[in-house]
Amino acid sequence: MAMDTFPFQWPMDPAAPSGMDAGLLPTEAAVAPDDGVAYYAPAGVDVDDPALPEFAAAFTCAPDAAAVLAMRRDEEAAGIRLVHLLMSCAGAIEASDHALASAHLSDAHAALAAVSATSGIGRVAVQFTTALSRRLFPSPTAPPSTDAELAFLYHHFYEACPYLKFAHFTANQAILEAFHGCDRVHVIDFSLMQGLQWPALIQALALRPGGPPFLRITGIGPPSTTGRDELRDVGLRLADLARSVRVRFSFRGVAANTLDEVRPWMLQIAPGEAIAFNSVLQLHRLLADPADQAPIEAVLDCVASVRPKIFTVIEQEADHNKPGFLDRFTEALFYYSAVFDSLDAASASGGAGNAMAEAYLQREICDIVCGEGGARRERHEPLARWRDRLRRAGLSAVPLGSNALRQARMLVGLFSGEGHSVEEADGCLTLGWHGRPLFSASAWEAAGDGGENNNSNSNAAASGQPGTVTTADSATRELQLHDTVE
């Protein structure tokens, strides 16, 4: 079934959190007046003489093409040198040579002056130079980022480029098709954030021939640190939308610091429900160094035990989980260079929106460059490795199909400029920039039974546990208090 609606965008633009680092906020650009020309004239010359513009024009020279080309070549050479300096700094860090790394970093700071700050390589070089500085000279006084700041930056990243729109739309299309003919459906979202993904699915279910099913959404998110129940706030907005389009709806929030803290009984799975798990850029955070116990296996085992109709997985198409620092740094430098370059084409407005989107990416870059061991969360891996891991967990791939490919290409064409492309790879989709895949989308189901789930055991485990769900006819009254994992 084709989805007739594109990803919903909340009408309000969230205000910047009051405690947000002012360094993340863009400054207002100074605009030079363009309604007049100032001339220098010696004493006795009438500056209002109408002949002065023609006089000045006679001394105006057109830019020399050879000079412009030479400037571009010089800047390209400076960019290449800057990249080499950054990689040399990373190599010295891997070799534990702090003095040499500091020297290369100092040279990189100096080389930044020769590279345009508005170019893709200039902007990404600033981010990686900053990250290397933080690694070599950590500041113990830097305040940790808050969930409110992350939500603020996430919203701007969503608006500035097509990557999250592609993720939401492709996952929703797969979920919608998996729910065909089901009367009771349950979506379990591994990271609810602001709920940007789900209005489009609610609207598509409302238009389903034969009427919409009863929809339950369980949203997982971090515990509130402000005393405000953000999960419930998102649930209320989704409930209002569902009521307006006459979709029977229930929401449940589950607060947890990490996904492996969530237990099956917290999901309150009911017999006869068609289950969909949804993970957008979350699974890579469950990986760990080879010597450590990775929580990814336990989470995937939990998913497979529920036997979902569909499990949608969106991940960065990158390899930032390499054990060697230089390899990881080099891969990240070229990956984010492509992402930053694509932001210019994707965002027609530029300015503050792009600055906030880049601040969102800066968090990932700093984690990859500065974090080691358990402190590093952004452990992106390529699609081929995710295929092997998900199959070992007892899941089978569900081809996304030509319909999803066609609609994803249409979506990307609407929300971005030239250069982005959507390709199909063995039943999965990738979104790339000038031929380089940057994000991948895949769908999975329980192996062996086509996703026909049996939830009697999960329901039995849920009975007698705290947080029992009660429902009512009114969509807004069906909202449930969430379980919190301490």
Wavefront OBJ file of the C-alpha trace (Angstrom):
o trace
v 0.000 0.000 0.000
v 1.439 3.371 -0.975
v 1.790 6.063 1.623
v 0.048 9.211 0.408
v 1.491 11.582 2.979
v 4.973 12.830 3.544
v 6.680 13.074 6.945
v 4.728 15.351 9.234
v 6.463 18.408 10.695
v 5.216 19.883 13.965
v 4.034 23.442 13.286
v 6.034 24.935 16.126
v 9.795 25.432 16.067
v 11.104 24.521 19.517
v 12.826 27.372 21.250
v 16.452 27.006 22.185
v 16.792 25.646 25.744
v 17.699 28.352 28.207
v 20.735 26.431 29.450
v 22.131 25.783 25.984
v 25.754 26.606 25.267
v 25.773 30.001 23.565
v 28.595 28.799 21.364
v 26.145 26.552 19.510
v 23.944 29.474 18.496
v 24.724 31.263 15.226
v 25.501 34.959 15.287
v 23.606 37.428 13.151
v 25.499 38.155 9.961
v 26.289 41.790 9.325
v 24.678 42.995 6.084
v 26.393 45.808 4.189
v 24.098 48.486 2.731
v 23.673 48.166 -1.008
v 21.713 51.332 -1.732
v 24.651 53.645 -2.316
v 28.331 53.988 -3.209
v 30.879 56.028 -1.250
v 33.483 57.916 -3.287
v 36.693 59.672 -2.303
v 37.025 63.099 -3.853
v 39.634 65.837 -3.366
v 38.647 69.257 -2.038
v 36.608 71.305 -4.433
v 35.040 68.374 -6.245
v 31.264 68.051 -6.017
v 30.546 64.586 -4.680
v 26.983 64.874 -5.947
v 28.171 65.262 -9.510
v 26.138 62.681 -11.543
v 29.217 61.979 -13.638
v 31.020 60.391 -10.678
v 29.452 56.908 -11.070
v 30.569 56.784 -14.697
v 33.983 58.066 -13.630
v 34.266 55.304 -11.006
v 33.011 52.682 -13.440
v 35.877 53.453 -15.772
v 38.294 52.192 -13.122
v 36.310 49.033 -12.319
v 38.102 45.936 -13.571
v 36.413 42.622 -14.270
v 37.903 39.708 -12.298
v 40.640 38.017 -14.243
v 39.630 34.411 -14.984
v 43.175 33.166 -14.564
v 43.432 34.884 -11.182
v 40.167 33.332 -10.004
v 41.339 29.906 -11.149
v 44.657 30.393 -9.374
v 42.845 31.340 -6.148
v 40.715 28.222 -6.359
v 43.758 26.050 -6.896
v 45.514 27.658 -3.955
v 42.496 27.014 -1.739
v 42.259 23.396 -2.909
v 45.957 22.924 -2.147
v 45.425 24.491 1.290
v 42.488 22.148 1.916
v 44.560 19.094 0.979
v 47.369 20.240 3.271
v 44.877 20.787 6.084
v 43.489 17.264 5.672
v 47.026 15.849 5.788
v 47.759 17.808 8.962
v 44.614 16.509 10.653
v 45.439 12.920 9.692
v 49.045 13.377 10.863
v 47.724 14.638 14.190
v 45.469 11.581 14.470
v 48.406 9.296 13.653
v 50.512 10.915 16.369
v 47.655 10.436 18.852
v 47.472 6.743 17.932
v 51.236 6.534 18.510
v 50.792 8.257 21.907
v 53.102 11.115 20.819
v 51.377 14.039 22.509
v 54.047 16.600 21.577
v 53.962 15.745 17.867
v 50.170 15.660 17.851
v 50.090 19.115 19.456
v 52.494 20.467 16.832
v 50.381 19.098 13.973
v 47.259 20.518 15.612
v 48.877 23.951 15.878
v 49.786 23.814 12.182
v 46.203 22.782 11.374
v 44.834 25.800 13.241
v 47.136 28.036 11.197
v 46.168 26.317 7.937
v 42.481 26.972 8.574
v 43.071 30.629 7.730
v 43.846 29.689 4.109
v 40.605 27.730 3.649
v 37.224 29.390 3.173
v 35.082 28.992 6.268
v 32.002 28.709 4.032
v 33.273 25.743 2.007
v 32.371 22.183 2.912
v 35.975 21.207 3.692
v 36.465 24.402 5.694
v 33.437 23.802 7.915
v 34.137 20.124 8.516
v 37.826 20.863 9.185
v 36.806 23.285 11.929
v 34.734 20.540 13.565
v 37.520 17.959 13.440
v 40.152 20.454 14.590
v 37.916 21.313 17.540
v 37.404 17.624 18.336
v 41.156 16.931 18.241
v 41.729 19.915 20.545
v 39.206 18.524 23.019
v 40.902 15.132 22.927
v 44.419 16.511 23.430
v 43.414 19.204 25.912
v 40.212 18.031 27.643
v 38.326 20.576 29.710
v 36.905 19.134 32.938
v 34.659 22.165 33.360
v 32.673 21.665 30.142
v 29.017 21.024 31.110
v 27.424 17.866 29.698
v 24.854 18.296 26.967
v 21.229 17.949 27.986
v 18.430 15.983 26.347
v 16.659 19.295 25.658
v 19.666 20.516 23.681
v 19.785 17.270 21.708
v 16.072 17.530 20.876
v 16.556 21.150 19.751
v 19.473 20.252 17.449
v 17.705 17.096 16.213
v 14.776 19.196 15.038
v 17.067 21.462 13.017
v 18.939 18.509 11.521
v 15.555 17.092 10.472
v 14.636 20.378 8.786
v 17.988 21.093 7.102
v 18.555 17.904 5.107
v 16.674 14.858 3.782
v 18.319 12.157 5.910
v 15.822 11.909 8.767
v 12.901 12.476 6.397
v 14.179 9.556 4.311
v 14.533 7.436 7.460
v 11.026 8.182 8.725
v 9.314 7.842 5.371
v 11.006 4.566 4.414
v 10.350 2.996 7.821
v 6.711 4.154 7.795
v 6.196 2.682 4.329
v 7.486 -0.720 5.467
v 5.386 -0.613 8.652
v 2.265 0.389 6.739
v 2.643 -2.514 4.322
v 3.365 -4.991 7.149
v 0.182 -3.884 8.954
v -2.023 -4.540 5.923
v -5.182 -6.372 7.032
v -4.357 -6.116 10.773
v -7.000 -4.721 13.130
v -4.777 -4.132 16.169
v -1.266 -2.804 15.626
v 1.493 -1.814 18.044
v 4.565 0.277 17.141
v 7.510 0.228 19.557
v 9.833 3.155 18.858
v 13.382 2.780 20.205
v 13.824 6.577 20.332
v 10.678 8.689 20.376
v 12.451 12.083 20.409
v 9.776 14.646 19.376
v 7.558 12.058 17.701
v 8.222 13.556 14.260
v 7.900 10.178 12.535
v 4.425 9.137 13.638
v 1.919 11.767 12.413
v 2.511 10.604 8.829
v 1.806 6.979 9.794
v -1.327 7.957 11.722
v -2.615 9.923 8.739
v -1.840 7.060 6.340
v -3.648 4.536 8.572
v -6.646 6.880 8.711
v -6.923 6.624 4.912
v -6.629 2.836 4.800
v -9.420 1.143 2.817
v -11.815 -0.568 5.209
v -11.003 1.824 8.042
v -8.022 2.322 10.345
v -6.872 -0.257 12.913
v -6.536 0.322 16.641
v -3.039 1.804 16.966
v -0.779 1.632 19.989
v 2.572 3.425 20.126
v 5.138 2.726 22.802
v 7.818 5.419 22.816
v 11.151 4.887 24.549
v 13.147 7.901 25.686
v 15.486 9.164 28.405
v 14.168 9.922 31.897
v 13.239 13.565 32.390
v 15.758 15.725 34.227
v 13.573 18.833 34.340
v 10.489 17.454 36.056
v 8.488 17.771 32.834
v 7.183 14.561 31.268
v 8.363 15.025 27.682
v 7.215 11.544 26.640
v 3.696 12.302 27.794
v 3.736 15.677 26.028
v 4.588 13.972 22.732
v 1.917 11.346 23.385
v -0.705 14.039 23.951
v 0.082 15.675 20.623
v -0.085 12.335 18.830
v -3.391 11.536 20.576
v -4.867 14.868 19.489
v -3.884 14.158 15.887
v -5.256 10.594 16.016
v -8.571 11.841 17.394
v -8.811 14.482 14.645
v -8.511 11.811 11.912
v -10.625 9.224 13.798
v -7.898 6.678 14.535
v -8.362 4.770 17.792
v -5.118 5.338 19.616
v -3.198 4.534 22.791
v 0.231 5.764 23.839
v 2.660 4.465 26.414
v 6.023 5.989 27.335
v 8.942 4.004 28.696
v 11.798 6.038 30.193
v 15.222 4.391 30.112
v 18.799 5.597 29.874
v 19.719 2.843 27.407
v 17.724 0.340 25.359
v 19.132 -2.679 27.184
v 17.455 -1.422 30.373
v 14.028 -1.991 28.810
v 12.388 -5.291 29.771
v 9.705 -7.038 27.670
v 7.042 -6.645 30.353
v 7.381 -2.845 30.111
v 6.144 -2.980 26.524
v 2.761 -4.380 27.617
v 2.378 -6.465 24.459
v -1.160 -7.839 24.089
v -2.199 -11.124 22.395
v -3.198 -10.727 18.767
v -1.357 -7.464 18.160
v 0.745 -6.986 15.045
v 4.077 -5.714 16.382
v 6.506 -3.319 14.677
v 9.829 -2.333 16.188
v 11.404 0.864 14.852
v 15.031 1.902 15.289
v 16.286 5.126 13.698
v 20.021 5.646 14.311
v 19.970 3.758 17.634
v 21.433 0.258 17.277
v 25.033 1.402 16.751
v 24.992 2.846 20.275
v 24.601 -0.674 21.652
v 27.937 -1.858 20.242
v 31.156 -2.070 22.261
v 34.838 -2.884 21.970
v 35.547 -6.569 21.213
v 36.785 -7.184 24.763
v 33.603 -5.767 26.331
v 30.091 -7.170 26.671
v 27.942 -5.477 24.014
v 24.251 -4.949 24.879
v 23.262 -5.264 21.209
v 22.892 -9.047 21.444
v 20.441 -8.878 24.361
v 18.317 -6.216 22.639
v 18.148 -8.137 19.359
v 17.303 -11.349 21.219
v 14.432 -9.467 22.908
v 13.163 -8.224 19.535
v 13.340 -11.685 17.969
v 11.552 -13.290 20.943
v 8.529 -11.031 20.406
v 8.356 -12.240 16.764
v 7.428 -8.879 15.207
v 5.684 -8.421 11.888
v 8.372 -5.885 10.978
v 11.549 -4.403 12.451
v 12.734 -1.277 10.646
v 16.396 -0.313 11.002
v 17.970 2.941 9.819
v 21.713 3.400 10.328
v 24.592 5.540 9.100
v 26.378 3.802 6.249
v 29.848 4.236 7.706
v 32.552 2.315 9.572
v 33.376 4.283 12.714
v 33.773 1.257 14.981
v 37.305 0.350 13.976
v 39.701 -0.345 16.863
v 42.537 1.772 15.410
v 42.114 5.492 16.051
v 43.712 6.654 12.778
v 41.494 4.364 10.667
v 38.409 5.513 12.553
v 39.404 9.174 12.268
v 40.120 8.948 8.538
v 36.815 7.218 7.807
v 34.915 9.799 9.871
v 36.705 12.745 8.226
v 35.720 11.696 4.707
v 32.209 10.580 5.735
v 31.321 13.868 7.426
v 32.972 15.857 4.634
v 30.343 14.372 2.315
v 27.538 15.053 4.817
v 28.594 18.688 5.322
v 28.953 19.182 1.582
v 25.421 17.873 1.086
v 23.939 20.316 3.613
v 24.539 23.226 1.237
v 22.505 21.595 -1.531
v 19.792 20.259 0.781
v 19.007 23.483 2.614
v 17.849 26.393 0.492
v 17.717 28.728 3.504
v 21.166 27.987 4.930
v 22.181 30.289 7.785
v 20.946 29.403 11.237
v 19.300 26.152 10.149
v 22.537 24.804 8.745
v 24.503 26.004 11.772
v 22.218 24.064 14.111
v 22.330 20.979 11.870
v 26.122 21.137 11.922
v 26.053 21.510 15.708
v 24.039 18.271 15.810
v 26.718 16.534 13.717
v 29.460 18.067 15.865
v 28.243 15.983 18.806
v 28.750 12.812 16.777
v 32.177 13.902 15.537
v 33.399 14.731 19.043
v 32.172 11.375 20.318
v 34.002 9.470 17.549
v 37.228 11.465 17.971
v 37.309 11.980 21.735
v 35.601 8.884 23.123
v 37.265 5.564 23.890
v 35.970 2.363 25.448
v 32.598 2.611 27.105
v 32.545 6.401 26.693
v 32.224 6.114 22.900
v 28.632 5.678 21.690
v 28.713 6.591 17.981
v 29.916 3.215 16.649
v 28.502 3.311 13.126
v 28.911 0.176 11.027
v 28.085 -0.587 7.368
v 24.943 -2.351 6.190
v 26.725 -5.644 5.411
v 27.756 -6.027 9.051
v 24.250 -5.237 10.281
v 22.851 -7.885 7.935
v 25.081 -10.556 9.468
v 24.296 -9.486 13.024
v 20.508 -9.366 12.532
v 20.462 -12.764 10.812
v 22.421 -14.306 13.685
v 19.726 -12.946 16.026
v 17.052 -14.979 14.200
v 15.643 -12.294 11.924
v 15.012 -12.483 8.172
v 15.301 -9.594 5.726
v 12.108 -8.128 4.252
v 12.769 -6.540 0.819
v 11.650 -2.926 0.754
v 10.697 -3.243 -2.914
v 10.422 -1.012 -5.966
v 7.472 0.951 -4.565
v 9.486 2.096 -1.556
v 12.415 2.934 -3.840
v 10.258 5.030 -6.160
v 8.588 6.950 -3.349
v 11.866 7.504 -1.492
v 13.384 8.996 -4.640
v 10.353 11.242 -5.002
v 10.678 12.354 -1.382
v 14.389 13.137 -1.675
v 13.717 15.071 -4.877
v 11.178 17.235 -3.062
v 13.296 17.993 -0.009
v 16.821 18.319 -1.419
v 18.795 19.525 -4.395
v 20.818 17.649 -6.965
v 23.505 15.296 -5.764
v 21.453 13.094 -3.452
v 20.437 9.667 -4.730
v 18.491 6.696 -3.407
v 19.662 3.252 -4.486
v 18.465 -0.306 -3.864
v 20.934 -2.888 -2.546
v 19.683 -6.467 -1.988
v 16.262 -5.356 -0.771
v 17.610 -2.439 1.298
v 17.739 1.251 0.409
v 20.647 3.665 0.728
v 20.628 7.445 0.563
v 23.895 8.900 -0.691
v 25.628 12.022 -1.873
v 27.323 11.981 -5.295
v 27.494 8.204 -5.293
v 28.668 7.727 -1.705
v 26.062 5.960 0.492
v 25.541 7.851 3.755
v 22.459 6.213 5.336
v 20.878 2.782 4.925
v 17.353 1.499 5.535
v 16.431 -2.161 5.990
v 13.437 -4.149 7.234
v 13.332 -7.449 9.114
v 10.868 -9.977 10.485
v 10.960 -13.030 12.733
v 12.598 -15.878 10.830
v 10.509 -18.861 9.804
v 6.946 -17.672 10.314
v 6.594 -14.506 8.246
v 6.232 -12.404 11.355
v 3.178 -14.190 12.784
v 3.815 -13.284 16.400
v 2.742 -15.216 19.469
v 2.605 -12.856 22.401
v 1.131 -15.094 25.073
v 4.431 -15.470 26.912
v 5.212 -11.759 26.798
v 1.729 -10.945 28.061
v 2.014 -13.450 30.874
v 5.324 -11.931 31.892
v 3.684 -8.532 31.942
v 0.833 -9.559 34.212
v 1.398 -8.754 37.833
v 4.096 -6.213 37.021
v 3.801 -2.489 37.834
v 2.522 -0.084 35.189
v -0.463 -2.166 33.999
v -2.178 -0.536 31.026
v -5.809 0.489 31.246
v -7.660 1.761 28.201
v -10.696 3.909 27.513
v -12.686 4.946 24.470
v -11.376 8.507 24.345
v -8.037 8.848 22.545
v -6.729 11.385 25.020
v -7.731 9.259 28.015
v -5.882 6.273 26.583
v -2.557 7.900 27.379
v -0.695 5.922 30.011
v 1.860 6.921 32.607
v 5.272 5.573 31.689
v 7.492 3.138 33.544
v 10.842 4.590 34.569
v 14.032 2.564 34.759
v 16.279 3.932 37.482
l 1 2 3 4 5 6 7 8 9 10 11 12 13 14 15 16 17 18 19 20 21 22 23 24 25 26 27 28 29 30 31 32 33 34 35 36 37 38 39 40 41 42 43 44 45 46 47 48 49 50 51 52 53 54 55 56 57 58 59 60 61 62 63 64 65 66 67 68 69 70 71 72 73 74 75 76 77 78 79 80 81 82 83 84 85 86 87 88 89 90 91 92 93 94 95 96 97 98 99 100 101 102 103 104 105 106 107 108 109 110 111 112 113 114 115 116 117 118 119 120 121 122 123 124 125 126 127 128 129 130 131 132 133 134 135 136 137 138 139 140 141 142 143 144 145 146 147 148 149 150 151 152 153 154 155 156 157 158 159 160 161 162 163 164 165 166 167 168 169 170 171 172 173 174 175 176 177 178 179 180 181 182 183 184 185 186 187 188 189 190 191 192 193 194 195 196 197 198 199 200 201 202 203 204 205 206 207 208 209 210 211 212 213 214 215 216 217 218 219 220 221 222 223 224 225 226 227 228 229 230 231 232 233 234 235 236 237 238 239 240 241 242 243 244 245 246 247 248 249 250 251 252 253 254 255 256 257 258 259 260 261 262 263 264 265 266 267 268 269 270 271 272 273 274 275 276 277 278 279 280 281 282 283 284 285 286 287 288 289 290 291 292 293 294 295 296 297 298 299 300 301 302 303 304 305 306 307 308 309 310 311 312 313 314 315 316 317 318 319 320 321 322 323 324 325 326 327 328 329 330 331 332 333 334 335 336 337 338 339 340 341 342 343 344 345 346 347 348 349 350 351 352 353 354 355 356 357 358 359 360 361 362 363 364 365 366 367 368 369 370 371 372 373 374 375 376 377 378 379 380 381 382 383 384 385 386 387 388 389 390 391 392 393 394 395 396 397 398 399 400 401 402 403 404 405 406 407 408 409 410 411 412 413 414 415 416 417 418 419 420 421 422 423 424 425 426 427 428 429 430 431 432 433 434 435 436 437 438 439 440 441 442 443 444 445 446 447 448 449 450 451 452 453 454 455 456 457 458 459 460 461 462 463 464 465 466 467 468 469 470 471 472 473 474 475 476 477 478 479 480 481 482 483 484 485 486
